[in-house]
């Protein structure tokens, strides 16, 4: 009992840490949401969407299929618990507890799905028996995921049972129930014979536990390190040596190399935001403005990341022959150049005067330098600075371009 | 060239990490900084490397206060206990970064990576390296810089016996070149084989600062087999403990 108390205490502290670290982000998100909601309601006209439940079921089947064949387990146990309880009878209790908790989670998730399917937005006739059908279907998927994770059955058998369970979603009344019950019985039968692959499970549990701990701490440097540690080795076309930079110019080279190495999704999202902000600027003020602020924030964040990475490395002992100002100017210059290019495109499209363009670029350059200086001088207030700077960017964009 | 640490004190919140610490480091000499965990070794190293400020006292390099030396002009190289590198740059690119920062040619990298046997890891991201290889990378960083002072915090931690020997030779080479070398270590047997001087710390204060010979002469050692730095260190700790009691 004492042990459970201690584990619960640990979980509680993790939750508190999460709330503490993400409070400002959540708060600012809610704050912006409330402000923007009034704009959005006016801007977006909601039509009653009529969706055929078949499409929803197909998405649902695809999602559960991903869950079944995912590499990570459907649940995890904290590694310290495995280490301390593995050779005791407590381990069985822990794993049974996890099974019960998983069933409980699946039941809630199924209820949400059921409510959504029955909501006004969807023109479907979902009978109450549908909940049991969805629950059985999801339970089968969860068990199959655990079976597949532990390599207890071959893929064809797993897939066969899943197809059978999927068919039940498209049936009516009692047939629906029977067709979802049979695969569940088969799954439970297989489940009772599972031989857990503890080595793999411990490794993955450690991975999930460590990654969530880093995320809860909101330690971006460690998160980056953790991602790199667990990523595949890739050959890059653009390397530091391509730039042939000497002295403090190497800071810019480093920033550019890191920019090119950002995940493809980062470039894709920013590309979409960039195009959307240009296309939408004459149609929808609010959405265009929001997109612009998001893009500008992302661009400036590049320099802040580069700056903080060098400053933090120096603090940890990587002594470099650069002064603080040298680091500040060189890291900020990348963002300033990108912002200037972006505003130039906007100036040409919106036919804003060139004087306004120059003035807004200068103001932005000054803001970037001041904000980055604040990041160095007041590292404790990084979160507050991040929220404040988004507000300042919004004001400057509105002032010059709208 | 010499470094004089005079009555340096440092307090972290309520913990007095350093209490009037004084010692001297000379060029062409390898000094071992010895002490138990929490003795203040890393704190004094951080003061010397200007990574932390001290509350009282002074540190002079050839009579120049280190606080008056700009960071970019401070000719120091430091091997930290915990590895520090840029995660998104490969091992080679990290080394190239240091080279570029010090306006050196990339050709200077090759002899160092060969000496430290890092050739096969050049395209790896540092996070993927083992603990020992990360340490090697830190040593490579330190050697690529322009420095007159080399400070290493637990440099032998995680190194295999072959690398220990290689690194020991590297330190001896720096000594011959007239550099100031300070090594913090728990491996007293190893320190005895190449260090010229010892600074023994305990609870934030210097228990002893002496050359190898003077250290042995100062102790009442009964048996010849007692003539090890480890035994002297343990005796000094015991004396200090009794004094505090």
Boltz contact constraints between the chains, C-beta under 6 A:
constraints:
  - contact:
      token1: [A, 224]
      token2: [B, 87]
      max_distance: 6.0
  - contact:
      token1: [A, 225]
      token2: [B, 87]
      max_distance: 6.0
  - contact:
      token1: [A, 225]
      token2: [B, 127]
      max_distance: 6.0
  - contact:
      token1: [A, 228]
      token2: [B, 87]
      max_distance: 6.0
  - contact:
      token1: [A, 228]
      token2: [B, 125]
      max_distance: 6.0
  - contact:
      token1: [A, 228]
      token2: [B, 127]
      max_distance: 6.0
  - contact:
      token1: [A, 229]
      token2: [B, 127]
      max_distance: 6.0
  - contact:
      token1: [A, 240]
      token2: [B, 93]
      max_distance: 6.0
  - contact:
      token1: [A, 240]
      token2: [B, 96]
      max_distance: 6.0
  - contact:
      token1: [A, 241]
      token2: [B, 96]
      max_distance: 6.0
  - contact:
      token1: [A, 245]
      token2: [B, 100]
      max_distance: 6.0
  - contact:
      token1: [A, 246]
      token2: [B, 100]
      max_distance: 6.0
  - contact:
      token1: [A, 246]
      token2: [B, 103]
      max_distance: 6.0
  - contact:
      token1: [A, 247]
      token2: [B, 103]
      max_distance: 6.0
  - contact:
      token1: [A, 250]
      token2: [B, 97]
      max_distance: 6.0
  - contact:
      token1: [A, 250]
      token2: [B, 100]
      max_distance: 6.0
  - contact:
      token1: [A, 250]
      token2: [B, 101]
      max_distance: 6.0
  - contact:
      token1: [A, 258]
      token2: [B, 88]
      max_distance: 6.0
  - contact:
      token1: [A, 261]
      token2: [B, 88]
      max_distance: 6.0
  - contact:
      token1: [A, 313]
      token2: [B, 84]
      max_distance: 6.0
  - contact:
      token1: [A, 316]
      token2: [B, 84]
      max_distance: 6.0
  - contact:
      token1: [A, 317]
      token2: [B, 78]
      max_distance: 6.0
  - contact:
      token1: [A, 317]
      token2: [B, 80]
      max_distance: 6.0
  - contact:
      token1: [A, 317]
      token2: [B, 84]
      max_distance: 6.0
  - contact:
      token1: [A, 318]
      token2: [B, 84]
      max_distance: 6.0
  - contact:
      token1: [A, 319]
      token2: [B, 78]
      max_distance: 6.0
  - contact:
      token1: [A, 320]
      token2: [B, 101]
      max_distance: 6.0
  - contact:
      token1: [A, 321]
      token2: [B, 72]
      max_distance: 6.0
  - contact:
      token1: [A, 321]
      token2: [B, 101]
      max_distance: 6.0
  - contact:
      token1: [A, 323]
      token2: [B, 72]
      max_distance: 6.0
